[in-house]
C-alpha cells in the first residue's frame, strides 16, 4: 500500500498514545505527564477550531498515525507566536566587541553574550518527535511531520508571523545536562537545567531577576563550554541541513539555558511554503505510481489531514492514487494543497 500513514491534527482520544510515545523518548516538549499532555491537546484543538480568539496565541499539534494499526508514531508542533508581552521570547545574542589599549598598542576581539527579550516574536516550529523504532523508515516519517507544519502555515498564512524560528538542541551530556547551563545558569539560579527549562515555560521572572544584566565574556567560560555555543547534537545535524536547504539561517542567537542555536527564516521565502499550491482534485484516480512525491493537505471542518503521496498534475488538477483519495476521504469536488518534495 502506497499510503501507509496519515498526518492530522491531534484529538482528545490521542492522549494514551501520546503518553506512550512520551515514555519512549526524553523530550522537554513532550513530557510523560498526562495532565500536561491533556492541556496541550486541548489548546491545540481550540487553536485549530479558532476557539482561541487571538490567532497568535494558538499552538498546533500534529500527529502521524499508522493506517495499519492506528498507532501514533510521531508528533510535531507550530506555535503561532513565540514571544509575547506576557511571555517574552528570550535568548542570548552572540556579539563581537573590540578592545584596544593605546599604552601597549595591542587589542583583542572578545565574544560576549547579551541577554535579550522580544515581546512580539516569530512563529516557532518545534516539538518534532518520532518513535525511535521508526526513525530510519523508508517513508522518512520525520520529514513528513516536519514538512506538514510548513504546509499548514501556507494553508493558513494569515494565522502566522512573517518570520519562523526553530530552536535546535545542542550537544548534551550523557545525563541530559547542558554544559553551558552548568557553567553559567546554575551559578545564578541554583536550578538544574531541566528545572529551569520547565519553569521558564510558565514564568521567566527568575531569569530577569537573577541573570546578569551586562555582557558575559565567553573567554571566562571553560573551553568545553565555548566549543558548544551555537552547536547542535549529532542527532540534530540532519535537521540543520534540512533547515538550511529550505532557507533558514543562524542569526547568532542561542538558547540561554542550553546554548543551542536559533535558526530563522522569512516565512514567505521558505522554499517549501513558496512551492506549495492549491489544486482541485481530478475526477479519475491516478492509475500508475509516479516518481513525483508530495505532501497533500486539506482542512476537514476544524481538523487538518495530510498524507505523503505520488501525484500527477493534469490541466491544473491533481491526480492522486485511489488509496490517497480514500485516506483523505475526498472527491473531485474538493481542493487540496500540494507541497512537492
N, C-alpha and C positions, 0 to 999 in steps of 0.2 A: 504494500500500500504506500503510495507516494506521500500522502498527507498523514503523518503519524501523530502530530502534536498541534495543540490549539493554544494560542496566546490570548488571554482575555483579562478583563478587569476582575479584581478579587471579589469574592462573595462571602456572605456571613458563614455559610457552611464549609468554608475552606479553613476554618480555624484549626481543626485537628491536623490537617495535612501540613499547614504552615508550621504548627508546633513541632510536628515530626521532623520537618526539614530543618527547623531552628536547632534541634538537638543533634543534627548530623554535622553542623559546621559551627565554628565560633565566628560570629559577625555581630558587631555592636548594633547595626541597624535591624537585625533580626534576632531579638533576644528570645531565649527559651522561657518566656513568661506569658502565660495565657491571657492575663489581664491586659498587658501592654499590647499584645498582638490583636486582641479583640478591639481595643481602642483604635489601633492603626487601621484595621479593616473597616470599622465604622466611619472613620474620617475619609477613607478612600471612597467608599460607597456614596457618602454625602458630597464628595467632590465631583465624581462622575455625573451624579444626578443634578448637580447645581444647587443642592440644598445649602451649601456654604456660599453665601451671597458674594463675599469678596473673592473674586476669581483668583487673586494672587495669594490667598490663604489656603488654597487647596493642595492636597497631597494625593497622588495617584499611585496605586499599587497594581502591578501586572503579575500574572502567574502563567506558567507554562504547564499545560495539562497533557498527560498521555491519553490519547483517544482509545488506547487499548484497555487500560485498567483505571483510568481517571485519576491516577496519582499525580500530585503536583511535584514537578522535577526542578522547579526554579522560580525565582521571583526577581522583579526589578521595580524601581520607583522613579517618579518625577515629582519634584517639589516646585510648584509654580513660581514661588519667590523665596529664595534663601537669604533672609536678612530683612528685618522689619524694625520699626521703632521699638516694638516690644521685645523682639529677639534679634538683635543686630548680627549680621554676618561678621565673623571675627577671624583675623588672620595676621600672620607676621609678613611684613613686606621686607624682602631682602634687598638692601641697598649698598652701594659702594660710596665711601666718603674718603677724601684725600686729606692727609695731614702733612704739613711741611714745617721744618724748622730752619729759620734763617741763620741761627747760630751754628748749627752743624752742617748746614747746606745739604740736608737729607730729608726725604719724605717717605711716606708709606701709604698704601691704599688699604683701607680696612673694609671688611664686610660687616654690616650691622643688621640687626633685626629690629623692626619697628612695629609695635602692636597697633593694628588698625581696626576700625569698626565701620560697617556700612549698613545703613538702615533702610535702603531701597535696593536690595541685592538682586542678583540674576536668578534665572531659573536654574535648578540643580538637577542633574541626573545622578542616580546612585542606587545603592541597595541591590546591586546585581549579585545574586547567589544562585549557584547551580548545584544540584545533588552531586557529590563527589564521584559517584558511580557512573555519571553520565557526562563528565567534563570532556571526554575525548570522543563523544558520539559523532558519527559521520554527519548528522544533521546540524552540527555546530549550534547547539542549543543556547550557549551563552551569547553568541552573535544574534540569534533570533530575539532573545529577550532584550538585549541591548538596543538593537535597531528598532524594535517595536516602539520604544519611547519616542524616537525621532519621528516615526510615522504618525504617532498620535499628536505630537506637537504640530506637525504640518496640518493635520486634520482640524485641529482647534487652535490655530495660530494665535488668535487674539487673547487666548487664555494665558499666554506665556510672555516672558520678558524678551528684550532684544539681544540679550546675551545668555549663554548657557555655561554653567560651571560644573566641573567634575573634580571632586576631591579624591585623590588617589592614596592608597595605603602605602606607607613606607616599609622598609625592612624592619621587622620586629624581632625581639629575642625569642628563644625557644619557649619562654614562659609567657609570651604575648606582651611584653613590656616595650615601651618606646625609650630608646637611649636618650633622645632629646628631652623627653619629659623627666626622666630620672635625673638628668644633669641640670635641668632648668626649672620646669614647672613644679616638681615636687618640693624644691627648695623654698618656693614662695607660698605653696598652698598646703604642704604636708598631706597631700592626697595621692593615691595611686593613679596611674594612667586610666584604668577603666572607671574608677570612681569619678575622676574629673571629667572624663568624656561624657559619661552618663548624666552627671549633674548639669553640665553645660547645655544639654539639650532642653532643659527646662528653666535654667537660671544661670546667667553669665555674670552676675554681680560679683561673685568671688574672684573672677579674673580681673575685672576692672578695679577692684579694691586692693588686691594683693600683688598683682604683677607690677613690675617697674614701669614707670611712665616714659622714661627716656630710651635712648639707643642701647641695645645689648650687643657688645662687641663679640663676634664669633671667635676671635682669637683667644678669648678667655675660656672657651669651651674645650673639652678634650678632643683630640684628633678624631677619635671614632665617631664623635657626635657631629663634628663639622663634615665628615665624609658622607653622612646620610641625609643632610639637609637638602631637600628637593629631590631626593632619590625615591625610587619605588622598590617594593619587594619583588622577588623573582616571579612570583605568580601574577603580579600586576603588569609585568613588562609587555605582554601581548595587548593589554588594554591601552597602554601608552601608544603603541604602534597604530592601533585602530583609531584612536582619537586624533593622532597627528595626520593620519591618512584622510580623515574627513573634515579637517580644518581647525582642530584645536591646537593651542599653543600654551606653553608655560609662561605665566606673567610674573615670575619671580615672587609669587605668593606661596606661603606654606602654612600648613595647619599649626596652630600654636601649641597643640598638645603632642602630636607625633612627628611633626616636621615633614609630612607628606606633601607633595606638590599639588597646587590648584591649577588645573588646565581650563582655559577659557576659549570660547568661540562666539562669533556673531551668529545669532540664530539663523538668519536667512542666508548665511554663507556656508553653513554646514552642508557638505555635498549631498548627504542623504536626504536632507529636508528639501534642498533645491531640486533634487531629481524626482521627488515624489509627485505624482499626478493623479487626478481624478478621472475615472473612466466608467462608462456604462458597461454592463456585463453582456457579452454576446449571447444570442439565443441558444446556439448549439455549443455543447461542451467540447473542450479540446480533446481530440481523439488520440494524439500521439504526444509522447513526452518530448519536450524541447530542452535545449541546453540552457535557455534563459530561465533565471530564477528570481523570484521577487517575494517580498512580504506584501500580503494583501490584507487590508483592514477596513472595517466599517463600524458604525455605531448601530446597535440594535436596541432601540429605546435609550436607556441611560448606560448601557454596557458596551464596552469595547470588545471586539472579537477580531482576531487576526490569525493568519496561517502563513507558512512558507510554502510556495508552490511554483511549479513551472507555469508558463503562460505564453500567450501569443497575442500581439496587437493586430487587429484587422479592422480597417475602416473606422478607426478611432474607438473601437470597442475592444475589451479584453476578453480573450477566450481562456477559460480555466478548465482543468480536468473535472470530471464528474465527482471525484472524491472531495475536491476542494469546494465545489458548489454545495455538496451535501454537508460538509463540515461547517461551512459558513451559513448554511440554510438560506441561500439566496437564489434569485432567478434573474431573467433578463430584464426585469423591470427595476432592478436595483443598480446602484452605483457603488463603486469601491475606490479606495485609494491604493495605489500601487507604487511600491518602492523597489526599484531594480537593485539586485545585489550583484 
